[in-house]
Amino acid sequence: MAEIFPFRAYRYNPARVHPAEVLTQPYDKITPTMAEKYAAASPYNLIPVEKGKVLPGDTPGNNVYTRAARALEDWIRAGVIVRDATPSLYVYFQEYTVPGTSDRRVRKGFIALGRVEDYSSGVVFRHEQTLSGPKADRLELLRHTRTHTGQLFMLYSDAAARVDALLDAAARRTPEVEVRDEYEVAHRLWPVTNAKVIETIQNEMADKKLVIADGHHRYETALAYRDECRARDGRVDRNAPYEKVMMTLFNTMGKGLTILPTHRVVANVTSFSFERFRTALADAFDWNSYPFGGAADRTEAYKQFRIDLTGRGKGQRAIGVYAGGGSFYLCLLKKEADLEALLPEVSAAQRQLDVVLLHRLILERGLGIMPDAVKTGKNITYEREMDTAIAEVDQGRAQICFLLNSVSVETVAGMAMAGEVLPQKSTDFFPKLMSGITMYRLEE
């Protein structure tokens, strides 16, 4: 079902630049501070292409998109970015420490071109809704650059790990690219040019279904651009370069996959009262408290709270809550709670997600934060680090925060293939894929 193809990637020339000076995180993870750091690292850093600056004097002929296209063309002309001579698949390993732990893992995947498929074809599955703004931005960028610089993060299931065995074999030699990013993640790349190995991987992938783990906006941009080009050409040419998009593919059965929780930080709730909030949820949730006095008490209370959040979450639905006031809380769904009655308009599968309980019960009923307010960002911001979410409350920038356990890879893949779409910010696959490590120009 899944068609993948080798390609001649454009890559930074190691004789001209060091990868650490030119590669970036994905565009939607780049903060203004990171962008400034990237720009200062090298005149050839990918930042003006991946996430360029909009300037006050921009015109139709000189803007963030035309500058991106011009930068790529200049760098290719100067030999800073060069095209590989042979069509390849690219083995891509990432070695990292799971944040907040000492657990060291290696995530093993490979980069290829994949056929751009409509969701209705039953080959590619999504698990998140997309927003129009980011898609419009990425589409305009693609129109100008005709280049994919960022990776789509795709999942497939291979219990026998036949593809993984081939990737391990390729990774026994010295990597052609090795770089450590700002999160201390080691990224390593090995091109595979052996036609027999490539054909074997293609055959192994042929019956697989693909789930978008990260990059929904970029995938739907590729879909929109494909349809635009088909309309322009007045025909469907399955061999056209815009019929393919660059993907990095990982086995859901691999040991190196990590999904981090994304915590919710809440502010700007009118007449916020923690006691009223608890009372509004009393029929559906029980509460465990972890009170503290001084700093030593707080350290011990926080430690036990974190242990219980993870432990209780395995057998009972548990969401962490902190609103200051000298206590951490676990909000525990009552065992007798009837979720079908409480959430009649939500599917049975969605009711099993903590993030759905948080949004549809706790935030809506307890705080009156409805979906439209979530979309506009009026009340909620998102934090990867639990300590950061708690600090927002302690420093008075937020009224309350909600602390979640992570969702499993199996749950994400299963729900996607069942046609379920998770709420925004339900998953945070860590680490991210480096932009610019390979690039696909639509000219083959």
C-alpha positions as CSV (number, residue, x, y, z in Angstrom):
1,M,0.0,0.0,0.0
2,A,2.8,2.4,0.8
3,E,5.0,3.5,-2.1
4,I,8.4,4.7,-1.2
5,F,11.2,5.8,-3.5
6,P,15.0,6.5,-3.3
7,F,16.0,10.0,-4.4
8,R,19.0,12.2,-5.0
9,A,18.8,14.5,-2.0
10,Y,20.3,17.9,-1.8
11,R,22.5,18.2,1.2
12,Y,24.9,20.7,2.8
13,N,28.5,20.3,1.5
14,P,30.7,19.2,4.4
15,A,33.7,20.8,2.7
16,R,32.0,24.2,3.0
17,V,30.0,24.1,6.2
18,H,29.6,22.1,9.4
19,P,26.1,20.6,9.9
20,A,25.8,22.0,13.5
21,E,26.0,25.6,12.0
22,V,23.4,25.2,9.3
23,L,20.7,22.7,10.3
24,T,17.6,23.7,12.4
25,Q,14.7,22.4,14.3
26,P,11.4,22.2,12.4
27,Y,9.8,25.6,11.6
28,D,7.0,25.3,14.2
29,K,9.5,24.6,17.0
30,I,11.7,27.6,16.3
31,T,11.4,30.5,18.8
32,P,12.5,34.0,18.0
33,T,15.6,33.5,20.2
34,M,16.4,30.3,18.4
35,A,16.0,32.0,15.0
36,E,18.5,34.7,16.1
37,K,21.0,32.1,17.2
38,Y,20.7,30.2,13.9
39,A,21.1,33.3,11.9
40,A,24.3,34.2,13.8
41,A,25.7,30.7,13.4
42,S,26.4,30.9,9.6
43,P,25.4,32.9,6.6
44,Y,24.3,29.6,5.1
45,N,22.1,28.5,8.0
46,L,18.7,27.2,6.8
47,I,16.7,29.7,9.0
48,P,15.8,32.1,6.1
49,V,14.3,29.2,4.2
50,E,12.8,27.2,7.1
51,K,11.4,30.2,9.0
52,G,12.4,33.5,7.5
53,K,11.6,36.9,8.9
54,V,8.7,39.0,7.6
55,L,10.0,42.5,7.2
56,P,8.0,45.8,7.3
57,G,8.9,46.8,3.7
58,D,8.0,43.4,2.1
59,T,6.6,43.6,-1.4
60,P,5.2,41.0,-3.9
61,G,8.7,40.9,-5.4
62,N,10.7,40.9,-2.2
63,N,9.3,39.0,0.8
64,V,9.9,36.1,3.1
65,Y,9.1,33.6,0.4
66,T,11.1,35.1,-2.5
67,R,14.1,35.5,-0.1
68,A,13.9,31.8,0.8
69,A,13.9,30.8,-2.8
70,R,16.8,33.1,-3.6
71,A,18.9,31.8,-0.7
72,L,18.5,28.2,-1.8
73,E,19.3,29.0,-5.4
74,D,22.4,31.0,-4.3
75,W,23.7,28.3,-2.0
76,I,23.2,25.6,-4.7
77,R,25.0,27.8,-7.3
78,A,27.9,28.4,-4.8
79,G,28.2,24.7,-4.0
80,V,27.2,25.1,-0.4
81,I,24.3,22.7,-1.0
82,V,25.0,19.9,-3.4
83,R,22.9,17.1,-4.9
84,D,23.9,13.5,-4.3
85,A,25.0,11.6,-7.4
86,T,23.0,8.4,-6.8
87,P,19.4,7.8,-5.8
88,S,19.5,6.8,-2.2
89,L,17.5,6.0,0.9
90,Y,19.0,7.6,4.0
91,V,19.3,5.7,7.3
92,Y,18.7,8.3,10.0
93,F,19.4,7.4,13.7
94,Q,18.8,9.8,16.7
95,E,20.4,9.0,20.0
96,Y,19.0,11.0,23.0
97,T,18.1,11.0,26.6
98,V,14.4,11.1,27.5
99,P,13.8,14.5,29.1
100,G,13.6,14.4,32.9
101,T,15.2,10.9,33.1
102,S,18.6,9.2,32.5
103,D,17.0,6.8,30.0
104,R,19.2,6.8,26.8
105,R,17.5,5.6,23.6
106,V,18.2,5.4,19.9
107,R,15.4,6.0,17.4
108,K,16.0,4.3,14.1
109,G,14.4,5.3,10.8
110,F,15.1,6.1,7.2
111,I,14.4,9.0,4.9
112,A,12.7,8.3,1.5
113,L,10.2,9.8,-0.8
114,G,6.7,8.7,-0.3
115,R,3.7,9.0,-2.6
116,V,1.4,11.8,-1.7
117,E,-2.0,10.0,-1.0
118,D,-5.4,11.3,-0.3
119,Y,-6.6,10.2,3.2
120,S,-9.5,8.5,1.5
121,S,-7.1,6.0,-0.1
122,G,-6.5,4.3,3.2
123,V,-2.7,4.5,3.0
124,V,-1.8,7.6,5.0
125,F,-3.6,8.4,8.2
126,R,-3.6,11.5,10.4
127,H,-4.2,11.9,14.1
128,E,-4.5,15.7,14.4
129,Q,-6.6,18.4,12.9
130,T,-4.7,21.1,11.0
131,L,-5.1,24.9,11.0
132,S,-5.4,27.1,7.9
133,G,-2.8,29.6,8.8
134,P,0.3,27.3,8.9
135,K,-0.9,25.5,5.8
136,A,-1.2,28.7,3.8
137,D,2.3,29.8,4.9
138,R,3.9,26.4,4.0
139,L,2.1,26.3,0.7
140,E,3.3,29.7,-0.3
141,L,6.8,28.7,0.7
142,L,6.6,25.5,-1.4
143,R,5.3,27.4,-4.4
144,H,8.4,29.7,-4.3
145,T,11.2,27.2,-3.3
146,R,9.7,24.0,-4.8
147,T,11.8,22.3,-2.1
148,H,10.9,20.3,0.9
149,T,13.5,21.1,3.6
150,G,11.7,19.6,6.6
151,Q,10.9,16.0,7.4
152,L,7.5,14.4,7.7
153,F,7.6,12.0,10.7
154,M,5.8,8.8,9.6
155,L,5.0,5.6,11.5
156,Y,4.6,2.1,10.2
157,S,4.2,-1.3,11.9
158,D,6.7,-4.1,11.3
159,A,6.6,-6.7,14.1
160,A,9.3,-8.8,12.4
161,A,11.6,-5.7,12.3
162,R,12.9,-6.7,8.8
163,V,13.5,-3.1,7.8
164,D,15.2,-2.4,11.1
165,A,17.6,-5.2,10.5
166,L,18.6,-3.6,7.2
167,L,19.0,-0.2,8.8
168,D,21.2,-1.6,11.5
169,A,23.4,-3.2,8.8
170,A,23.8,0.1,7.0
171,A,24.7,1.9,10.3
172,R,27.7,-0.3,11.0
173,R,29.9,2.0,9.0
174,T,30.9,5.6,9.8
175,P,28.0,8.0,9.3
176,E,28.3,10.6,6.6
177,V,26.6,13.2,8.8
178,E,26.9,13.4,12.6
179,V,25.7,16.4,14.5
180,R,24.5,17.2,18.0
181,D,21.6,19.6,18.4
182,E,20.7,22.1,21.1
183,Y,18.9,19.4,23.0
184,E,21.9,17.1,23.1
185,V,20.4,14.8,20.5
186,A,22.9,13.1,18.3
187,H,21.7,12.9,14.6
188,R,23.5,10.4,12.3
189,L,22.9,9.8,8.6
190,W,24.0,7.0,6.3
191,P,23.1,7.1,2.5
192,V,22.1,3.7,1.1
193,T,22.8,3.4,-2.6
194,N,22.8,-0.4,-3.0
195,A,19.9,-1.2,-5.4
196,K,19.2,-4.6,-3.9
197,V,18.9,-3.2,-0.4
198,I,16.7,-0.4,-1.6
199,E,14.4,-2.8,-3.5
200,T,14.1,-5.0,-0.4
201,I,13.1,-2.1,1.8
202,Q,10.5,-1.0,-0.9
203,N,9.1,-4.5,-1.0
204,E,8.9,-4.7,2.8
205,M,7.1,-1.4,3.0
206,A,4.6,-2.2,0.1
207,D,1.9,-3.6,2.4
208,K,2.3,-1.0,5.2
209,K,0.0,1.7,6.2
210,L,1.5,5.1,7.3
211,V,0.5,7.3,10.2
212,I,1.6,10.9,10.4
213,A,3.2,11.3,13.8
214,D,4.4,14.9,13.2
215,G,4.1,17.2,10.2
216,H,0.3,17.2,9.5
217,H,0.5,20.7,8.1
218,R,3.4,19.9,5.9
219,Y,1.7,16.8,4.6
220,E,-1.5,18.6,3.8
221,T,0.5,21.3,2.1
222,A,2.1,18.6,-0.1
223,L,-1.5,17.4,-0.9
224,A,-2.7,20.9,-1.8
225,Y,0.4,21.6,-4.0
226,R,-0.1,18.3,-5.8
227,D,-3.7,19.1,-6.6
228,E,-2.7,22.6,-7.7
229,C,-0.1,21.2,-10.1
230,R,-2.5,18.6,-11.4
231,A,-5.0,21.3,-12.2
232,R,-2.3,23.5,-13.8
233,D,-1.1,20.6,-16.0
234,G,-4.6,19.4,-16.8
235,R,-3.7,15.7,-16.1
236,V,-2.5,13.3,-13.5
237,D,1.1,12.2,-14.0
238,R,2.0,9.8,-11.1
239,N,5.7,10.2,-11.9
240,A,5.7,14.0,-11.5
241,P,8.0,15.2,-8.7
242,Y,5.1,16.9,-6.9
243,E,3.4,13.5,-6.5
244,K,6.0,12.6,-3.8
245,V,7.1,14.1,-0.6
246,M,10.1,13.6,1.7
247,M,9.4,11.3,4.7
248,T,11.3,9.9,7.6
249,L,9.8,6.5,8.6
250,F,9.9,4.7,11.9
251,N,8.7,1.4,13.1
252,T,6.1,1.6,15.8
253,M,7.6,-1.6,17.3
254,G,11.0,0.1,17.6
255,K,12.3,0.7,21.1
256,G,13.5,4.2,20.5
257,L,10.1,6.0,20.1
258,T,9.2,8.5,22.8
259,I,6.0,10.6,23.2
260,L,6.2,13.3,25.8
261,P,3.1,14.7,27.4
262,T,2.1,18.3,26.7
263,H,0.9,20.1,29.8
264,R,-1.8,22.8,29.8
265,V,-1.3,26.2,31.5
266,V,-4.4,28.3,32.1
267,A,-4.7,32.0,32.6
268,N,-7.3,34.8,32.1
269,V,-10.2,32.9,33.6
270,T,-12.7,35.5,34.9
271,S,-13.4,35.2,38.7
272,F,-11.3,32.1,39.1
273,S,-11.9,30.2,42.3
274,F,-10.1,26.9,42.9
275,E,-12.8,25.7,45.3
276,R,-15.6,26.5,42.9
277,F,-13.7,24.6,40.2
278,R,-13.4,21.5,42.4
279,T,-17.0,21.6,43.4
280,A,-18.1,21.8,39.7
281,L,-16.3,18.4,39.2
282,A,-17.3,16.7,42.4
283,D,-19.7,14.2,40.8
284,A,-17.1,12.8,38.4
285,F,-13.7,13.1,40.1
286,D,-12.0,12.4,43.4
287,W,-9.0,14.3,44.6
288,N,-5.8,13.3,46.3
289,S,-3.8,16.2,47.8
290,Y,0.0,16.5,48.4
291,P,0.3,19.5,50.8
292,F,3.6,21.1,51.7
293,G,4.9,23.9,53.9
294,G,8.5,24.8,53.4
295,A,10.9,24.0,50.6
296,A,11.9,20.6,52.0
297,D,8.2,19.6,52.3
298,R,7.5,20.8,48.8
299,T,10.4,18.7,47.3
300,E,9.1,15.6,49.0
301,A,5.4,16.3,48.1
302,Y,6.3,17.0,44.5
303,K,8.3,13.8,44.2
304,Q,5.5,11.7,45.6
305,F,3.0,13.5,43.4
306,R,4.9,12.7,40.2
307,I,5.3,9.1,41.2
308,D,1.6,8.8,41.9
309,L,0.6,10.6,38.7
310,T,2.5,8.0,36.6
311,G,1.5,5.1,38.8
312,R,-2.2,5.9,39.3
313,G,-2.5,6.7,35.6
314,K,-1.8,3.1,34.7
315,G,-4.9,1.8,36.5
316,Q,-7.1,4.9,37.0
317,R,-7.6,8.0,35.0
318,A,-5.4,10.6,36.7
319,I,-4.6,14.2,35.8
320,G,-2.3,16.4,37.9
321,V,-3.5,19.8,39.0
322,Y,-1.6,22.7,40.5
323,A,-3.0,26.2,41.4
324,G,-0.5,27.3,44.0
325,G,-1.7,27.5,47.6
326,G,0.6,24.9,49.1
327,S,-0.6,21.6,47.5
328,F,-0.3,19.5,44.4
329,Y,-3.4,17.5,43.5
330,L,-4.4,14.4,41.5
331,C,-7.7,14.6,39.9
332,L,-9.0,11.0,39.7
333,L,-11.9,9.9,37.6
334,K,-14.3,8.0,39.8
335,K,-14.6,4.3,39.1
336,E,-18.3,4.5,38.9
337,A,-18.3,7.5,36.5
338,D,-20.4,6.9,33.4
339,L,-18.3,8.5,30.6
340,E,-20.9,7.6,28.0
341,A,-23.4,9.7,29.9
342,L,-20.9,12.5,30.7
343,L,-19.6,12.7,27.1
344,P,-22.4,11.4,24.9
345,E,-21.1,13.2,21.8
346,V,-17.6,11.8,22.1
347,S,-16.6,8.5,20.6
348,A,-15.8,5.5,22.9
349,A,-12.2,5.6,21.7
350,Q,-11.8,9.3,22.4
351,R,-13.2,8.9,25.9
352,Q,-10.2,6.8,26.8
353,L,-7.8,9.7,26.3
354,D,-6.8,11.8,29.3
355,V,-6.5,14.9,27.2
356,V,-10.2,14.5,26.1
357,L,-11.2,14.2,29.8
358,L,-9.2,17.3,30.5
359,H,-10.7,19.4,27.7
360,R,-14.3,18.1,27.6
361,L,-14.9,17.7,31.3
362,I,-12.4,19.5,33.4
363,L,-11.8,22.7,31.3
364,E,-15.3,23.0,29.9
365,R,-17.3,22.2,33.0
366,G,-14.9,23.3,35.7
367,L,-13.6,26.5,34.1
368,G,-16.0,27.3,31.2
369,I,-13.2,27.1,28.7
370,M,-14.9,26.1,25.4
371,P,-13.3,24.8,22.2
372,D,-13.4,28.2,20.5
373,A,-11.4,29.7,23.3
374,V,-8.9,26.9,23.0
375,K,-8.4,27.5,19.3
376,T,-7.8,31.3,19.8
377,G,-5.4,30.7,22.7
378,K,-7.3,33.0,25.0
379,N,-6.8,30.9,28.1
380,I,-4.4,28.0,27.3
381,T,-0.7,27.7,26.6
382,Y,1.3,24.5,26.3
383,E,4.4,23.4,28.0
384,R,6.6,20.3,27.5
385,E,8.3,20.5,30.9
386,M,6.2,20.0,34.1
387,D,8.5,22.2,36.1
388,T,7.9,25.1,33.7
389,A,4.2,24.7,33.8
390,I,4.2,24.8,37.6
391,A,6.6,27.8,37.6
392,E,4.1,29.8,35.5
393,V,1.6,29.4,38.4
394,D,4.1,30.2,41.1
395,Q,5.2,33.3,39.2
396,G,1.7,34.6,38.8
397,R,1.5,34.3,35.0
398,A,-1.1,31.6,35.2
399,Q,-3.9,30.6,37.5
400,I,-3.8,26.9,37.3
401,C,-2.0,24.2,35.3
402,F,-2.9,20.6,34.3
403,L,-0.2,17.9,34.2
404,L,-0.7,14.9,32.0
405,N,0.7,11.4,31.4
406,S,1.9,10.7,27.8
407,V,-0.2,8.7,25.3
408,S,1.3,5.5,23.9
409,V,2.5,5.1,20.3
410,E,0.1,2.2,19.9
411,T,-2.8,4.4,20.9
412,V,-1.9,7.1,18.4
413,A,-1.4,4.6,15.6
414,G,-4.5,2.7,16.4
415,M,-6.8,5.7,16.7
416,A,-5.4,7.2,13.5
417,M,-6.1,4.1,11.5
418,A,-9.6,3.9,13.0
419,G,-10.3,7.4,11.7
420,E,-10.1,9.1,15.0
421,V,-8.6,12.6,15.3
422,L,-6.9,13.6,18.6
423,P,-7.2,17.1,20.1
424,Q,-4.5,19.6,19.3
425,K,-1.3,19.1,21.2
426,S,-2.1,15.6,22.3
427,T,1.3,14.2,21.3
428,D,4.9,15.5,21.4
429,F,7.2,13.0,19.7
430,F,10.7,13.6,21.0
431,P,13.2,14.4,19.6
432,K,12.3,16.4,16.5
433,L,13.8,15.7,13.0
434,M,16.4,18.1,11.9
435,S,15.4,20.3,8.9
436,G,18.0,20.5,6.1
437,I,19.7,17.1,6.9
438,T,18.3,16.1,3.5
439,M,16.2,18.2,1.0
440,Y,14.0,17.3,-1.8
441,R,13.7,19.7,-4.8
442,L,10.8,19.1,-7.1
443,E,12.8,18.8,-10.3
444,E,13.4,15.0,-10.7
